C-alpha cells in the first residue's frame, strides 16, 4: 500500500511538473506578445506625434493663406 501512495505521489508530481512547463511556456509567449504590443504602441505614439506636428503646420499655413485673402478686401 505504501508503494501505491508513492506511485500516486510520483504521478501527481509529474502532472505538476508538466503543468508548470505549460504555464512557463504560456508566460514566455505572453511576454513576447506584450513586448510586441509595447513596440507597436511606441511606434504608433511616434506617428501620432508626427501627425500632430503636420496638423499644426497645415493649420498655420491655412491661417496664413486666409490672412492674405482678408487683406484683399474682397466684397
Buried (B, 14 or more C-beta within 10 A) or exposed (E): EEEEEEEEEEEEEEEEEEEEEEEEEEEEEEEEEEEEEEEEEEEEEEEEEEEEEEEEEEEEEEEEEEEEEEEEEEE
